[in-house]
Amino acid sequence: METTSFEPKVNAAREFIEIATDFSNPLDLVREAISNSFDAKSSQMTISFDVIKEVGERVLRVVLEDNGTGMNEEGIHSFFDLGNSTHRDDDEAIGEKGHGTKVYFNSSNIQVITCSNGLRITAEMQNPFRKLFDEEVPEVTITREHTSDPDGTKIVIKGYNHNRCDLFTHERLKDHIIWFTKVGSVEKQFGLNDHSDFVLRLKGLDRESTEVIPFGHPFPAVSESVSKLFDKHLADAPRHFCSRMVKQMKLRQHPDISIDAVFFVEGNRVKQEYNPMIRRRGYQAPDGSYTVQERYGIWLCKDYIPVQSVNDWVSVKGREYTRLHAFVNCQELRLTANRGSINNTPSEILTDVRVVVEDIYESLTTGQDWIDMDWLSEEAEGFRNTEREKSDFKNRCVRFNQANIASYKDHDLIQPSHESGVFGLLMKLSTIESSLFPFKILDYNTYTGIDLIVKGDHTTPLAQSRLYYVELKYILGNSQLNHSFENLSTIICWDTALKHGDIIEDLNGEKRQMQIFGPTDDSSYTSYLLDGGKKNIKIEVVVLKDYLRERFGIEFRPRAGSSTI
């Protein structure tokens, strides 16, 4: 028997490319650059994107520059190496895996110029992405020289993201920075102000100059009392509501692990005032915009940087989480290589974190802030209903005063302006004189189904009468009828948009042609019929405007100033 051993090997090129492409969001470059700048103790940083021409081609260029401690040769090796981090044992550092800068490898050229303690090192890597796909680990060339320049680092990346530029507009970059990088940290909500003086200058592709992005995630001011809020904004009050709750606690099953949580309850107008990226009706949001449902709710954080939304933990009540602008930080979360997920966290710790989040959410939704928000919503809805009633009453009065009127046998009639008005006029005329129409109304339902059931005359006993369906319309149009012709004997409308020869189709796809015949010796009024051919009984259309004028002399005219109706 022979025993041997071997040492497993790593395909370095394949591992490099796997990690580099694991950063699926090209904006991760910005997050990693900012994290490295903070780890280098910077107080100022500039990030700029532009397009330059090289050998006649358009090349995307990203420049990252800070005034941090710079890098020595060990730091340069760590920058380009995989899994080699100089901050691995630094609890205060954001970067710890040695993976983040590999996102830069999705490019055609990386140049690093760094100064530290009087030594300037320039390092360059040519065609990293192409070489890695050819399973070749790209080399780094390094030059060293003494300098009197201050400490700091400048990184120039060319050809990033295959020169695709659409994601690097200024507002999209700014939004990503204040939501998903250390510059957008939520730590100030917990009294942590060590980085408050950090200054970031940003220039996206569509900007000519840089904009200063202040440190800290933006939060709104807490609103005044709900009674004042309602008095000030009335029906719009819920949209202006904002409250804040901060919790700092230990996990139940892991009392050595701390949790920092901040929960803002915000109305939509509050969100819109500080966040221009929210899409809404009547507003042209910048590229990269999103809805409240897509962005808001509860986020888990590490280093006070949002990592993953956990709205599914609390979404049993529907979309109530959209009221929340909430962040829960736990330094014991274990992130994936691309920092996009908390799924490397031990399950027992994650379960404990979830219990805390659910408890906070439960206390919030049963607490005074939620009650206040619900009260505002109820009051606002009541106010809106009252205002709708007032508006409806005013509009009804205007329409009533503008309506044409007629008189028949000392009874005042009002010209209808909708289907229910046709029904009212029909019922009133039938009450005044039952013989006005060639049928007697037996039953009606103007909400669903066929409107009227009638019998053909007023004298035949009901048991011996044949019953018919009658449909009411304000204007009989030339679109599809929402009933079957099979069930209809008559359509009664105020007017019709159908002309002689026009086709109308029922809900079963059956077509009929409108036929119009003027008054004759046998008929004193214009006849309207829907003809389906030889196999179909014609459906009579009673056009009240013509029928009443031609047969009974009832003609509607504008109301006089002295009219009493």
C-alpha positions as CSV (number, residue, x, y, z in Angstrom):
1,M,0.0,0.0,0.0
2,E,1.3,3.4,-0.9
3,T,0.2,6.7,0.7
4,T,0.8,10.1,-0.9
5,S,-0.4,13.6,-0.4
6,F,-0.9,16.7,-2.5
7,E,-1.7,20.3,-1.9
8,P,-4.9,21.6,-3.6
9,K,-4.2,24.3,-6.1
10,V,-6.1,27.4,-7.0
11,N,-6.7,28.5,-10.5
12,A,-5.8,32.1,-9.7
13,A,-7.1,33.6,-13.0
14,R,-10.5,31.9,-12.7
15,E,-10.8,33.0,-9.0
16,F,-10.0,36.5,-9.9
17,I,-12.6,36.7,-12.6
18,E,-15.2,35.0,-10.5
19,I,-14.8,37.6,-7.7
20,A,-14.6,40.5,-10.2
21,T,-17.8,39.5,-11.9
22,D,-19.5,38.7,-8.7
23,F,-20.1,42.4,-8.3
24,S,-23.2,42.4,-10.5
25,N,-24.0,46.0,-10.0
26,P,-21.4,48.3,-11.7
27,L,-22.1,51.0,-9.1
28,D,-20.4,48.7,-6.5
29,L,-17.2,50.3,-7.7
30,V,-18.3,53.5,-6.0
31,R,-19.1,51.8,-2.7
32,E,-15.8,50.0,-2.6
33,A,-13.8,53.1,-3.4
34,I,-15.5,55.1,-0.6
35,S,-15.0,52.2,1.9
36,N,-11.3,52.1,1.1
37,S,-11.1,55.9,1.4
38,F,-12.6,55.7,4.9
39,D,-10.3,52.9,5.9
40,A,-7.4,55.1,4.8
41,K,-8.6,57.7,7.3
42,S,-9.4,60.2,4.5
43,S,-11.3,63.5,5.2
44,Q,-11.8,64.4,1.6
45,M,-12.5,62.4,-1.5
46,T,-13.3,63.1,-5.2
47,I,-15.1,60.8,-7.6
48,S,-15.5,61.8,-11.2
49,F,-16.7,60.0,-14.3
50,D,-16.0,61.2,-17.9
51,V,-15.4,59.9,-21.4
52,I,-12.1,60.5,-23.1
53,K,-10.8,59.6,-26.6
54,E,-8.0,57.1,-27.0
55,V,-6.9,55.9,-30.4
56,G,-10.1,57.3,-31.8
57,E,-12.3,55.3,-29.4
58,R,-14.6,56.6,-26.6
59,V,-13.3,55.3,-23.3
60,L,-15.1,55.6,-19.9
61,R,-12.7,57.0,-17.3
62,V,-13.2,56.9,-13.5
63,V,-11.0,58.9,-11.2
64,L,-11.0,58.3,-7.5
65,E,-8.8,60.5,-5.3
66,D,-8.5,61.0,-1.6
67,N,-6.2,62.5,1.1
68,G,-5.9,59.4,3.2
69,T,-2.8,57.7,4.5
70,G,-1.8,56.3,1.2
71,M,-0.3,52.9,0.6
72,N,3.1,51.4,1.1
73,E,4.3,48.5,-1.0
74,E,2.4,46.0,1.2
75,G,-0.7,48.0,0.7
76,I,-0.3,48.0,-3.1
77,H,0.1,44.3,-3.1
78,S,-3.0,44.0,-0.9
79,F,-4.9,46.3,-3.4
80,F,-4.2,44.0,-6.4
81,D,-4.1,40.7,-4.5
82,L,-7.1,38.5,-4.0
83,G,-8.1,37.7,-0.4
84,N,-5.2,39.7,1.0
85,S,-6.4,42.6,3.2
86,T,-4.2,44.8,5.4
87,H,-7.4,45.5,7.5
88,R,-8.3,41.9,8.3
89,D,-7.7,42.3,12.0
90,D,-8.9,45.9,12.2
91,D,-12.4,46.0,13.8
92,E,-12.9,49.6,12.7
93,A,-12.2,48.9,9.0
94,I,-15.0,48.4,6.5
95,G,-12.9,46.2,4.1
96,E,-11.8,42.9,5.5
97,K,-11.9,40.2,2.8
98,G,-9.5,41.7,0.1
99,H,-12.2,41.3,-2.5
100,G,-13.6,44.8,-3.0
101,T,-11.1,46.4,-5.3
102,K,-11.4,43.4,-7.7
103,V,-14.5,45.1,-9.0
104,Y,-11.9,47.5,-10.7
105,F,-10.7,44.6,-12.8
106,N,-13.8,44.9,-15.0
107,S,-11.7,47.4,-17.0
108,S,-9.0,47.9,-19.6
109,N,-6.5,49.7,-17.4
110,I,-6.0,50.4,-13.7
111,Q,-3.4,53.0,-12.5
112,V,-2.8,53.7,-8.8
113,I,-0.7,56.7,-7.7
114,T,-0.2,56.7,-3.9
115,C,1.9,58.7,-1.6
116,S,2.8,57.6,2.0
117,N,5.5,58.9,4.3
118,G,7.5,60.6,1.5
119,L,7.3,57.7,-0.9
120,R,5.3,57.8,-4.1
121,I,4.4,54.5,-5.7
122,T,2.8,54.2,-9.1
123,A,1.3,50.9,-10.0
124,E,-0.4,49.9,-13.3
125,M,-2.3,46.9,-14.6
126,Q,-2.9,46.6,-18.3
127,N,-6.0,44.8,-19.7
128,P,-7.0,43.0,-16.5
129,F,-10.5,41.9,-17.8
130,R,-9.3,40.5,-21.1
131,K,-6.3,38.7,-19.6
132,L,-8.4,37.1,-16.9
133,F,-10.8,35.8,-19.4
134,D,-7.8,34.3,-21.3
135,E,-7.0,32.6,-17.9
136,E,-3.9,34.8,-17.5
137,V,-3.3,36.7,-14.2
138,P,-2.4,40.2,-15.3
139,E,0.9,41.6,-14.0
140,V,1.3,44.9,-12.0
141,T,4.2,47.2,-12.9
142,I,5.5,49.4,-10.0
143,T,7.7,52.5,-9.9
144,R,8.9,54.1,-6.7
145,E,10.3,57.6,-6.0
146,H,10.7,59.9,-3.0
147,T,8.4,62.9,-2.9
148,S,7.4,65.8,-0.7
149,D,3.8,65.5,-1.8
150,P,1.2,65.0,0.9
151,D,-0.2,61.5,1.6
152,G,-3.1,60.3,-0.5
153,T,-4.1,58.1,-3.3
154,K,-5.4,58.6,-6.9
155,I,-6.8,55.8,-8.9
156,V,-7.6,56.1,-12.6
157,I,-9.7,53.3,-14.1
158,K,-10.3,53.2,-17.9
159,G,-12.7,51.1,-19.9
160,Y,-14.7,50.2,-16.8
161,N,-18.0,48.2,-17.4
162,H,-17.0,47.6,-21.1
163,N,-17.4,51.4,-21.6
164,R,-21.2,51.2,-21.0
165,C,-22.1,54.6,-19.5
166,D,-25.8,54.7,-18.8
167,L,-25.5,53.9,-15.1
168,F,-23.2,56.7,-14.3
169,T,-25.4,59.8,-14.5
170,H,-24.9,62.2,-11.6
171,E,-28.3,61.8,-9.8
172,R,-28.1,58.0,-10.1
173,L,-24.6,58.0,-8.6
174,K,-25.6,60.4,-5.9
175,D,-28.6,58.3,-4.9
176,H,-26.5,55.2,-4.7
177,I,-23.9,56.9,-2.6
178,I,-26.4,58.2,0.0
179,W,-28.2,54.9,0.2
180,F,-25.5,52.2,-0.1
181,T,-22.1,53.6,0.8
182,K,-20.3,54.8,3.9
183,V,-21.0,58.4,2.9
184,G,-24.7,57.5,3.4
185,S,-24.1,55.9,6.8
186,V,-26.9,56.1,9.3
187,E,-24.5,56.3,12.2
188,K,-25.3,60.0,13.1
189,Q,-28.8,58.9,14.2
190,F,-27.0,57.1,17.1
191,G,-24.8,60.1,18.2
192,L,-21.7,58.8,16.2
193,N,-20.1,61.9,14.7
194,D,-16.5,60.7,14.0
195,H,-16.9,61.1,10.2
196,S,-19.2,64.1,10.1
197,D,-16.5,66.3,8.6
198,F,-15.9,63.9,5.7
199,V,-16.4,65.7,2.3
200,L,-17.1,63.9,-1.0
201,R,-17.0,65.7,-4.3
202,L,-18.9,63.9,-7.0
203,K,-19.2,64.4,-10.8
204,G,-21.3,62.2,-12.9
205,L,-21.1,61.9,-16.7
206,D,-23.8,64.4,-17.3
207,R,-22.2,67.1,-15.0
208,E,-19.5,69.7,-15.8
209,S,-18.4,70.2,-12.2
210,T,-18.4,68.4,-8.9
211,E,-21.1,68.6,-6.2
212,V,-20.3,68.3,-2.5
213,I,-22.2,65.3,-1.0
214,P,-22.3,65.8,2.8
215,F,-21.7,62.8,5.1
216,G,-24.7,61.0,6.4
217,H,-27.9,59.5,5.1
218,P,-30.7,62.1,4.7
219,F,-33.5,62.0,7.1
220,P,-36.5,64.5,7.4
221,A,-37.4,66.6,10.4
222,V,-40.0,65.2,12.7
223,S,-43.4,66.8,12.1
224,E,-45.4,68.8,14.5
225,S,-48.4,67.5,16.5
226,V,-51.0,65.6,14.5
227,S,-53.7,68.2,15.3
228,K,-51.6,71.0,14.0
229,L,-50.6,68.9,11.0
230,F,-54.3,68.3,10.2
231,D,-55.2,72.0,10.7
232,K,-52.4,73.0,8.4
233,H,-52.6,70.4,5.6
234,L,-56.2,69.0,6.0
235,A,-56.7,66.1,3.6
236,D,-53.0,66.1,2.7
237,A,-51.9,65.8,6.4
238,P,-50.9,62.0,6.3
239,R,-48.4,62.7,3.6
240,H,-46.7,65.3,5.8
241,F,-46.4,63.1,8.9
242,C,-43.0,62.1,10.2
243,S,-41.9,60.5,13.5
244,R,-38.7,59.0,14.7
245,M,-37.9,56.1,17.0
246,V,-34.3,55.0,18.0
247,K,-33.6,51.7,19.7
248,Q,-30.2,50.4,20.9
249,M,-30.3,46.9,22.5
250,K,-28.8,43.5,22.8
251,L,-29.9,40.3,21.1
252,R,-31.9,38.0,23.3
253,Q,-30.0,34.8,22.6
254,H,-26.7,36.6,22.1
255,P,-26.5,39.3,24.7
256,D,-22.9,40.2,23.7
257,I,-24.2,41.4,20.3
258,S,-25.6,44.9,19.9
259,I,-28.3,46.2,17.7
260,D,-28.8,49.9,16.7
261,A,-32.1,50.6,15.0
262,V,-33.7,53.8,13.7
263,F,-37.3,53.8,12.4
264,F,-38.8,56.8,10.7
265,V,-42.5,56.7,9.9
266,E,-42.9,59.0,6.9
267,G,-45.7,60.2,4.7
268,N,-45.1,60.2,0.9
269,R,-44.8,64.0,0.7
270,V,-42.1,63.9,3.3
271,K,-40.2,61.3,1.3
272,Q,-40.6,63.3,-1.9
273,E,-39.2,66.5,-0.4
274,Y,-35.8,65.0,0.4
275,N,-35.7,62.2,-2.3
276,P,-36.0,63.4,-5.9
277,M,-35.6,59.9,-7.2
278,I,-39.1,58.7,-6.2
279,R,-41.4,58.3,-9.2
280,R,-44.9,59.7,-9.0
281,R,-47.6,61.0,-11.2
282,G,-46.9,64.4,-12.8
283,Y,-43.2,64.4,-11.9
284,Q,-40.3,63.6,-14.3
285,A,-37.9,61.7,-12.1
286,P,-34.2,61.3,-13.1
287,D,-32.8,58.2,-14.7
288,G,-32.6,55.4,-12.2
289,S,-35.8,56.4,-10.3
290,Y,-37.9,54.0,-8.3
291,T,-41.2,53.7,-6.4
292,V,-41.6,53.9,-2.7
293,Q,-42.3,50.2,-2.6
294,E,-39.1,49.4,-4.4
295,R,-36.8,51.3,-2.0
296,Y,-38.4,51.9,1.4
297,G,-39.1,49.7,4.4
298,I,-36.5,48.1,6.7
299,W,-32.8,47.6,5.8
300,L,-30.2,45.6,7.6
301,C,-26.8,47.3,7.9
302,K,-23.2,46.6,8.7
303,D,-20.9,49.5,9.4
304,Y,-24.1,51.5,9.3
305,I,-24.3,50.9,5.5
306,P,-27.6,49.4,4.2
307,V,-27.0,45.9,2.8
308,Q,-30.3,44.0,2.4
309,S,-34.0,44.8,2.6
310,V,-36.0,42.6,5.0
311,N,-39.5,43.8,4.3
312,D,-40.6,40.2,4.0
313,W,-40.0,39.8,7.8
314,V,-42.8,42.3,8.5
315,S,-45.0,42.2,5.4
316,V,-47.9,40.3,6.9
317,K,-50.0,43.4,6.9
318,G,-49.6,44.2,3.3
319,R,-47.6,47.2,2.2
320,E,-47.6,49.0,5.5
321,Y,-43.8,48.8,5.5
322,T,-43.8,51.6,2.8
323,R,-44.5,54.0,5.6
324,L,-41.0,53.1,7.0
325,H,-37.6,54.5,6.4
326,A,-35.8,52.2,8.8
327,F,-32.3,50.8,9.3
328,V,-31.1,48.1,11.7
329,N,-27.3,47.8,12.2
330,C,-25.5,44.8,13.5
331,Q,-21.7,44.4,13.3
332,E,-21.9,40.7,13.6
333,L,-23.6,40.3,10.2
334,R,-21.4,38.3,7.8
335,L,-21.6,39.5,4.3
336,T,-21.0,37.8,1.0
337,A,-17.9,38.7,-1.0
338,N,-19.7,41.4,-3.0
339,R,-21.3,42.8,0.2
340,G,-24.7,42.4,-1.4
341,S,-26.2,39.9,1.0
342,I,-26.2,39.0,4.7
343,N,-26.5,35.3,3.9
344,N,-23.1,34.4,5.3
345,T,-24.4,35.3,8.8
346,P,-24.8,32.3,11.1
347,S,-28.5,31.3,11.1
348,E,-28.8,31.5,14.9
349,I,-27.6,35.1,14.9
350,L,-29.8,36.0,11.9
351,T,-32.9,34.5,13.6
352,D,-32.1,36.5,16.8
353,V,-31.8,39.7,14.7
354,R,-35.2,38.9,13.0
355,V,-36.9,38.5,16.4
356,V,-35.6,41.9,17.4
357,V,-36.8,43.5,14.2
358,E,-40.2,41.9,14.5
359,D,-40.5,43.1,18.1
360,I,-39.6,46.7,17.1
361,Y,-42.0,46.6,14.2
362,E,-44.8,45.2,16.5
363,S,-44.2,47.9,19.1
364,L,-44.2,50.6,16.5
365,T,-47.4,49.5,14.7
366,T,-49.2,49.3,18.0
367,G,-47.7,52.5,19.4
368,Q,-48.8,56.1,19.4
369,D,-47.0,57.1,16.2
370,W,-48.9,54.5,14.2
371,I,-52.1,55.4,15.9
372,D,-51.5,59.1,15.0
373,M,-50.8,58.2,11.4
374,D,-54.0,56.1,11.2
375,W,-56.0,58.9,12.8
376,L,-54.7,61.4,10.3
377,S,-55.5,59.0,7.5
378,E,-59.1,58.5,8.8
379,E,-59.6,62.3,9.3
380,A,-58.1,63.1,5.9
381,E,-60.4,60.5,4.2
382,G,-63.4,61.9,6.0
383,F,-62.4,65.4,5.0
384,R,-61.9,64.3,1.4
385,N,-65.3,62.7,1.3
386,T,-66.9,65.8,2.7
387,E,-65.0,67.9,0.1
388,R,-66.1,65.5,-2.6
389,E,-69.7,65.8,-1.5
390,K,-69.4,69.6,-1.6
391,S,-67.8,69.6,-5.0
392,D,-70.3,67.1,-6.3
393,F,-73.2,69.2,-5.0
394,K,-71.7,72.3,-6.6
395,N,-71.2,70.6,-9.9
396,R,-74.7,69.0,-9.8
397,C,-76.2,72.5,-9.2
398,V,-74.2,73.9,-12.2
399,R,-75.3,71.0,-14.4
400,F,-78.9,71.4,-13.2
401,N,-79.0,75.1,-13.9
402,Q,-77.5,74.5,-17.4
403,A,-79.9,71.7,-18.3
404,N,-82.7,72.2,-20.8
405,I,-86.3,71.8,-19.6
406,A,-89.7,71.1,-21.1
407,S,-93.3,71.0,-19.9
408,Y,-95.9,68.3,-20.5
409,K,-99.4,68.4,-19.1
410,D,-98.4,70.9,-16.4
411,H,-95.4,68.8,-15.4
412,D,-91.8,70.0,-15.6
413,L,-89.3,67.7,-17.3
414,I,-85.5,68.0,-17.2
415,Q,-83.3,66.9,-20.1
416,P,-81.1,64.0,-18.9
417,S,-77.3,64.2,-18.9
418,H,-76.6,60.5,-18.0
419,E,-78.2,57.1,-18.0
420,S,-79.9,57.4,-14.7
421,G,-81.4,60.7,-15.9
422,V,-82.9,58.7,-18.9
423,F,-84.4,56.3,-16.4
424,G,-85.9,59.2,-14.3
425,L,-87.4,60.9,-17.3
426,L,-88.9,57.6,-18.5
427,M,-90.5,56.8,-15.1
428,K,-91.9,60.3,-14.8
429,L,-93.4,60.3,-18.2
430,S,-94.9,56.8,-17.7
431,T,-96.5,58.1,-14.5
432,I,-98.0,61.1,-16.2
433,E,-99.4,59.1,-19.0
434,S,-99.1,55.3,-19.2
435,S,-99.8,55.1,-22.9
436,L,-96.8,57.3,-23.8
437,F,-94.7,54.2,-24.4
438,P,-95.8,50.9,-26.0
439,F,-94.9,48.9,-22.9
440,K,-95.5,48.8,-19.2
441,I,-92.5,48.7,-16.8
442,L,-92.6,45.8,-14.4
443,D,-89.2,45.7,-12.8
444,Y,-86.0,47.7,-13.0
445,N,-82.3,47.5,-11.9
446,T,-80.0,50.1,-13.3
447,Y,-76.9,48.8,-11.4
448,T,-76.3,45.4,-13.0
449,G,-77.7,43.3,-15.9
450,I,-80.7,44.3,-17.9
451,D,-82.1,47.6,-16.8
452,L,-85.9,47.0,-17.3
453,I,-88.3,44.1,-17.6
454,V,-91.5,45.2,-19.4
455,K,-94.7,43.7,-20.9
456,G,-96.1,44.8,-24.2
457,D,-99.4,46.5,-23.1
458,H,-101.2,47.8,-20.0
459,T,-104.3,45.6,-20.1
460,T,-103.3,42.0,-20.5
461,P,-103.0,40.1,-17.3
462,L,-99.4,39.5,-16.2
463,A,-99.7,35.7,-16.3
464,Q,-100.7,35.9,-20.0
465,S,-98.2,38.6,-21.0
466,R,-95.0,38.1,-22.8
467,L,-92.1,39.8,-21.0
468,Y,-89.3,41.7,-22.7
469,Y,-85.9,43.1,-21.8
470,V,-85.2,46.8,-22.2
471,E,-81.8,48.4,-22.0
472,L,-81.2,52.1,-21.1
473,K,-78.4,54.2,-22.6
474,Y,-77.7,58.0,-22.4
475,I,-76.0,58.0,-25.8
476,L,-76.1,54.8,-27.9
477,G,-72.5,54.8,-29.3
478,N,-70.8,52.9,-32.1
479,S,-68.7,50.7,-29.8
480,Q,-69.4,47.3,-28.4
481,L,-72.7,46.9,-26.5
482,N,-72.2,45.5,-23.0
483,H,-75.2,43.1,-23.4
484,S,-76.3,40.4,-25.7
485,F,-78.8,41.2,-28.5
486,E,-80.5,37.9,-27.8
487,N,-82.0,39.3,-24.6
488,L,-83.1,42.6,-25.9
489,S,-86.4,43.8,-27.4
490,T,-85.8,47.5,-27.0
491,I,-83.1,50.0,-26.3
492,I,-84.1,53.4,-24.9
493,C,-81.6,56.3,-25.1
494,W,-81.6,60.0,-25.1
495,D,-79.7,60.2,-28.3
496,T,-77.6,58.0,-30.6
497,A,-74.2,58.4,-32.3
498,L,-75.1,55.7,-34.8
499,K,-75.9,56.7,-38.3
500,H,-77.9,54.8,-40.9
501,G,-75.9,51.8,-41.9
502,D,-73.5,51.8,-38.9
503,I,-72.6,48.5,-37.3
504,I,-72.8,47.8,-33.6
505,E,-71.5,44.6,-31.9
506,D,-72.8,42.9,-28.8
507,L,-70.7,41.1,-26.1
508,N,-70.9,37.8,-28.0
509,G,-69.6,39.3,-31.2
510,E,-72.9,39.4,-33.0
511,K,-73.3,42.4,-35.3
512,R,-76.3,44.5,-36.2
513,Q,-76.8,47.4,-38.5
514,M,-78.6,50.6,-37.6
515,Q,-81.5,51.4,-39.9
516,I,-83.2,54.8,-39.6
517,F,-86.6,55.6,-41.2
518,G,-88.1,59.1,-41.1
519,P,-91.8,59.8,-40.2
520,T,-94.3,58.2,-42.6
521,D,-98.1,58.0,-43.0
522,D,-98.0,54.9,-40.8
523,S,-95.6,56.4,-38.2
524,S,-95.5,59.9,-36.9
525,Y,-92.0,59.7,-35.6
526,T,-88.6,58.6,-36.8
527,S,-88.0,54.8,-36.4
528,Y,-84.6,53.4,-35.3
529,L,-84.0,49.7,-35.7
530,L,-81.0,47.4,-35.2
531,D,-81.3,44.8,-38.0
532,G,-79.5,41.5,-37.7
533,G,-80.7,40.1,-41.0
534,K,-83.5,37.7,-41.9
535,K,-82.9,35.3,-39.0
536,N,-83.1,38.0,-36.3
537,I,-86.0,40.0,-34.9
538,K,-85.3,43.7,-35.2
539,I,-84.5,45.5,-32.0
540,E,-86.3,48.9,-31.7
541,V,-84.3,51.8,-30.5
542,V,-86.4,54.6,-28.9
543,V,-84.4,57.8,-29.2
544,L,-86.2,60.0,-26.7
545,K,-85.0,63.3,-28.1
546,D,-86.8,62.6,-31.4
547,Y,-89.6,60.4,-30.1
548,L,-90.9,63.0,-27.6
549,R,-90.6,65.9,-30.0
550,E,-92.1,64.3,-33.0
551,R,-94.9,62.3,-31.4
552,F,-95.9,64.5,-28.4
553,G,-94.5,67.9,-29.2
554,I,-92.2,67.8,-26.1
555,E,-89.2,69.9,-26.9
556,F,-86.5,70.8,-24.4
557,R,-85.1,74.3,-24.4
558,P,-82.7,76.3,-22.1
559,R,-84.2,77.4,-18.8
560,A,-85.5,81.0,-18.7
561,G,-84.3,83.3,-15.9
562,S,-87.7,83.4,-14.4
563,S,-88.0,79.6,-14.3
564,T,-89.0,78.0,-11.0
565,I,-87.3,74.7,-11.7
